[in-house]
Amino acid sequence: MSVRSGPHPPYPPLPQAGEGGDVDRSPSPARRGRGLGGGGLLALLLLALLVSGCKEADRLAGVAPRLLSTGGGTELRPELAPESARPPGAMPPELPADGFEFEPIGTDQDGRRQFHVHILEGGSPYLVATQKLTPLFQVDGKGPVEYVTDAYFASNPGRTPRSIQPDDEFVLTLPPDAFVVRWQEERTGDLGRPTRLHEYVSDRGDRLRFYLSDRYPILYELEPAASPGVVTVQFHPDLAYLLGAGRLDPIELARLAYRVDNPDMRQVANIRQLAAAVKPGQSISTVVDRTRTYLDPIREAMSHASTIERVPYPGRSQLTRGIFTLDQGKPFVAIEDALGTRTEISDLPPGQVFRIEYGWDGIVRVAYITGDDDGRGRRDPYGLRENERWAALYAQYVGSDRAPVAWGPGEPSDLESFPTARDPNRRVQDGERSFDYLLPGRAMLLTFRPIRLRADTRAEAELRDILRDLRDRYRDDISDGLTLLGSFLH
């Protein structure tokens, strides 16, 4: 959600439809050949077996490439296509003009739109302005009535306001992005409270909702046809007063801005940031995405889980698990979440994991609320890594050789839409805030990347069996060879 502050423009342009700590960058055990004697030993064994014609050569040749390979991603599914936007609504019928004829005649040399206006009985420039332009129109400091009236008198210099006649004509030149009204209606809507509003639809399909109720926190909303569902919300200059006087709270404001009954944690966090920034008498604007119900992808996804269950592990009983199948098109194998339908993470106890995401790519993301121990520097980042439990979950719901069984250290980062958990008074030498110094009661994200797959452990077990067979079968030959080698050395 982007935010603009300051005096709102008479007619804003149409909106266009987004630190981590130290990371262990050492190679994984599989890449270093740790515990396997390195690539040289494998090559020596393979050469010896080939010379001897041993049948174990074929088995070892099949295992070695898997152990010596440099690995790669652990992608278990194809990349998801982006979600499509909500389809635009049908254009309403064009309202007939009352008191004039209004016809487009193209553009001038500067690309400005031009319209031929023919005044009829009872018509006037005022009617043209109020029926074809909106209250937001302003060009060169002129509002809609003044601008249209000046265009009329420029073409009819002999007229006065009292001598306007039927069959008078003039050309109305408008900016290229002007909102030219096709349809309009004033009505009372139920937006959590009875609210009077005037809605306009332009000849291009843009929609403007101008709110008329006193002390309503939103002044207007502008939804361009090019990005349906992506709305510029201009708040009323009295917003700071309404919030400060307790007549409005950020959760209610989030309901109005996002048009949801129960906003998610990101929607509320965005509105809280906006509420903290607004100043008395200032009209501040923001762009909200209404193409989906929630901004929080976890809240959105949990309603589509194929299975919902409690997490039956000590220390994780606060979490509810949602399971997803590959054909659902979600990026998660599973989600474990403690937030549910709560609107704010401040409702949860500090010093606790409140969300774990298990990606099809094997990456596990852990969302955590810092507590007093984190503020005192007692946090153990490795304490949030659960190799055994995570591996069991992937084995149960993925079950292939590409399922991860071990993860590297957590990579800390800020949680989107929320203030950083890093202490602003403690910085490292380059001036950046460090995740080594945390504030209690803040949200942070730890990303754990897989470093070992189920296929790796299977290949290593197979290699151990091969080496054990070699040792038992050629024990005497190896002993004799070592004795002979010792006699040459002495």
N, C-alpha and C positions, 0 to 999 in steps of 0.2 A: 504494500500500500504506500503510495507516494503522497506527500503532503506539501501543499503550497500555502503560504501565509501572506498577510498583507492585504491591502484593499483589493477586493475582488474585481476583476476586469468586467466591464459592461457586457462583453460577449467573449468569453475565453475561447482559445483555439480548441478544436476538438481533440480529446485525448487519444493518444495512439495506444492501440492495443498491441527484477529481479536482480583466525589467528590460532592459530593452533600452537601447542607447546612442542617440546622436543619430541622427536619421533625416532625410534630405533630403526636405522636404515641398514643394519647389517644383514647380509644374506641369510635366507632361511636355512635350517639344518639340511634340507634336501639338496640345496645348491652347494653347500660347503662339503657335502659328502661326510658329514659328521657321523662317527660311529660305524662307518663302512670301510675305513682304510683309504678313502680317496679313490679317484679315477685310475691312478697308476696300478693299485693293487687289483682292481677289477680287470683291467686290461691284461695284467700278467697272468691272472688265473684263467682268463678266457683263452689266452694264447697257449698256455700249458695244456688245457683240456682239448683244444683243437689238435694239437700235436699228438696227444695220446689217443684221440678218436673216441673219447668217453662220451656216453650219451647225455651226461649232465651238461655238456657244452651247449646243446640246443636249449635246454631250460635256462641256463645262465644267460645265453644270448638274448632271450626274450625278456629277462628281468632287468638286465643292466641298463638298457636305454631308458627305462622308466625311472631308474634311480639317478642316472647321470643327466637327465634332461633338465633344462633351466626352468621348466615350469611355465607358468603364465597365469592368465585369469582363471577364475573358477566359475565362470558363467554357466548357469544351469538351464537357462532359458533364453529365447530370442529377446532382443531389445523391444520394449514396449513402444507402440506408437502413441504420440501425444493424444490426450483426450480432445475430442472435437468440441467446439464452442456451441452454446445453445443456438438453435436456428432462429433467425430473426422472425418477428411476428409479421402478419400480413399488414399491408398498408391500408389504413382506413380510407373510405371514400373521400374524394376532394369536396370540400364544402363550396357551394356556389358563392361567388362574390355578391355582396349586397351594396348596390349603388355605383358599381363600376365594372368595367371589363379589364382583365389583367392577363396579358399574353407575353410569353418569353420571346425575345427576338435575337438571342445569341449573346455574344460578348463583344466588348470593345477591344482596342488594340492592346490594352493592358490586362486583358483576361477578366475584366469585371463583368458580372452578369447584368444584362439589360432587359427591361420589361416595358412593353407599351401599355399605357394606362389610358382608358377611355372613360370619362366621367359620364354617368347616367343620371336620370332623374333622382334627386335626393342624395346624390353622391357627393363626396368631398375628399380632399387629401387626408383628413383625419380618419375617415373610414378605411382608406387604403392602408394607412399606417397600422391601425389596430387590428385589421383582419389579415394582413400579410407579413407583419413583423412582430417580434416579441418584445417584452419590456427590457430584455438584455441587449437589444440592438443599440449600438452607439458607433458613430463614425465622425471623426474630427470634432469630438465633443458634443455632437448632436444626437439626441434621442430619436426614436422612430417618427414621432409626429413632426418635430421640427425639420428633420431631414427630408421627409416626403413633401412637406409644405414648401420648402425651399426649392425642391426639384419642380414642383408644379408652377410656382411663380416665375422660375427661370424660363420656362417654356411659354408662360402666359403673363408677360410683364404688365399688360394692361388691366389685369384683374386685381380685385381686392377680396378680402375674406367674405365680404357681403355680396360680391358679384360673380361668384363661381357659377358656371352655367353647364347644363348638360351638353355633351359633345365636345367639351374641352378635352384636350389630349396632352400627354407629356410622356417623356421617356424617363424611367426610374433606373438609375445605374447603382448597382450594389456590389460590395466586395465579393470575391470569388467564393468565400466560405460562408456567405450570409445565410442565415436560417430563414428561408422563405416558407411561410406557413401554408400547409395543405389542408390541415384539419386542426380544430381546437375545441376544447370543452371545459367548462367549469363544473366541478362536482365536489361532493363530500365523500371522502374515502375513510375506511377503517384501517388506520395504520397504528394499531395499539391504542388509539384514541380517535374520536371523530376529527377529521382534518379536512379543511377546505383547500382545494388546489385547482390550478388551471393547467391543463395539459395541452401541449402543442406537438404536432407532428409536421416535419418539414417535407418539402417536395422530394427530398433525397432519402427520407425515412428516418432522420434524426428525431429523437424524442426529448422534449423539455417538460419537466414537471415543476411548476412554480407554486410554492406553498404560500397560502394567504392567511392561515390562522395566526393569531397573535401569539408571540413567544414560542412558536414552533421552532425547534432547534435547527432545522434545515431550511435554507432559503430557496434553493432550487437543486434539481438534478438534471444532468445532461447526459444522454445516452446516444452516441453516434451510431448511425446505421452500419458503419464499417466495422464496428466491434460491439455487437449486441451483448448486453450483459455487463460490459465494462463501463462504469458510470462515474462521472465527475460529480461529487457531492460538495456543494458550497454551503457552508454552515452559516447560520444567522449571526450577525454581530453581537447579539445578546448571549451567545453560547457560554462565554466565560462567566457571565452573571448567573445563568441558569445552573451551571455546575457549582459555582461557589455558594449559591444560596440554598443548595440542596434540593432544587426543583427537578433536577435531572442527575442521574449517575451514569458512569461510563458503560455499565452493562446495558442499561436502557438505550443509551445512545448507539451502542453497537447493534442492538436489535433493529433500530430505525435505519442505520446506515447500510447494514448487510441484508436486511429484510429476512431475518431468521428469528424464530421464537426463543431459541436457546443457543446463543453464539458460542463458538469454540474459543480455546485459550488464545489462539493467535489473533482472532478478530478482536477480542477484548483487549489484548496487549497493544494492538495497533491503535485502538481508540484511546487507551490510557495515555499513550505517547502523544497523541494529538491533543487530548484534554490538558496535558501538562504544558503544551507549547502555546496554547491560545491565550491571547491577552484581551483585556476588557475593550469592547468596542471594535474588535478585529474580526473580520470575516475570513475564516480559514477554509481551505478546500482540500479534498483528498480524492483519490481515485480508488474505487472499490470494485472487486470482481464478484459479480453475482451469477456467473455462469455455472457455479457449483455452490452447494449449500454451505460447505465449510472450507476454510483455508487450510486447516490442519489435515494433512493427508491421512493421518492415522484415524482421526474421528470419522472421516469420510469412508475409509476402508473397512472399519470394524463393523459397520452396518451390513457389509456384504460378505462377511466371513462365513465359510461353509460350516464351521463348528466353533462353538464358544464353550470354554471350560475354565475353571479355576486352576491356578498354577499350584500344584501340590508339593512345593519345596519349601523348607525352612528359610525364613527371611524373604520369601517372595510371595507369601500368601496374599499380599495386598494387590497382586496382579491378576487380571483376567486375560486369558489367552484366546486369540482368534486365529483359526487355521484357514489357509487359502490353498486352493488347487491351482495347478499350472494353467489350466484352461480358463480361469477367471480373469486373467490378464492383469493381475495385481503384481507389484514388484516385491511382494513379501511372501515368504513361506509361512511365517507366523508373526504375530504381534502380541506382546504382553504389556498390558496397559492398566494403570491404576487410576487414571483421570476420569474415564468414563464420560459422562455428560457434564461434568463440572466445567465451569467457565474459566476458572483461574487455578494455577498451580499453587497459589498461596494457601488454598484450602487443604493441601496435603502436608504431612509431617516433613520437616527438614531432615537432611542426612539420610535420604532414602532414594532408591531407584524408583522412578515412577513410569518408566516405559522402556521396553526393549524391542527393537526391530530386527527381524531375521530376514535378510535379503536373499533372493534366489542366486545372487552372485557370491554368497558366502559371507558377506560383510555383516557384522552385527553392530548395531548402534544402540548405545545405552544412554538414556536421559536421566539425569540425576539432580536432585535438589541438595545444594550444599548445606551443611549444618555447622554447629559451633566447632566441632573437631576440625572441620576443613578450614575454618577461619584461624584456628590455632596451628595450622600446618601439620596436623596429624593424619591427613588423608593418605591412604595407600591406594594409588591408582590401579595396582594389580588386583586389589580386592574385589573389583567389579568384573573381573574376567572369570568366567565359569566354563573352562574348557570341557570338562566332563559332561555337564548338564547340556550345554549347547550342542556338543557332538551327538549326544543321545537324541536330542530333538531333530537334528538334521537326519540322523540315521532312520528315525521313525517316519518322517514325513517326506524325505527325499529318497534315501535308500540306495543311491547309486555310488559308484566309485569316486565320483567327483564331489561327494559330500565332504565338507571340511571336518577336521577332528581337532585342530589346534589353531590358536589365534595369537597374533603378536600383541605387543603392548598397546594400550589405549591411546588414541590421538585426541587430545582435548580440543574443543572448539566451543564458540558461543552458540546458543540456541536461537534460531531465527526469530525475530520479533521481540526478543526479550533482552533486558540490559545484561551486560557482561557480568560474569561471576568473578572476574579478575579484580583484585584490589587496585584502585587507581593510584594509590600512594606507594606502591611497590613496583618498580620497573627494573628491567634488565639493562645492560649497558647500552644497547642500541636504542633505548627509549620506549620499546614496546612493553605493554603490560604482560606479566608472566602468569601462567596458570599454576605456578608454584605458590602463589599468594592469592587466596580466595576470600570472598566475602560470604558470610552465611546467608542462607535463605534465597540464593540465586540458582537459576537453572543453567546447566552446562551439558554438553554432549560429548561422549567418548566413543570413538569409532575404532572397532577392532577388526583388523583385516586377517583373513585366513593365511596361514603359513604352511599348513600340512593337510593333505587330503587322505581320504580313506584308501584310495588306491596306493598311496605311498606306504602306508602301514602294511598293506597286503603284499606289496612287492618286497618289502624288507623281510617280512616273515618267510616268504618263499626263498629269498636269498639265504636266510639263516638255515633253512632246511637243506638247501643245496650244499652249503659249506659244511654242515654237520655230516651229510652223506660222504662228502669228499674226505673229511677227516677220518671217518670210520673206515672207509674203503682203502685209502692210501696211507694209513698211519705208518705201516712198516716201511713203505717206499720212501715216505718223507723222512723218517728217522734215518734210513740208510743214506739218503741224499745229504742230510745235514752232517752225518758222520764223515762222509767222503769229502764234503766241502771243508770240514774242520781240519782234515788231514792235509789238504792243499794249503790252507792258510798257515799251518804251523810248519 
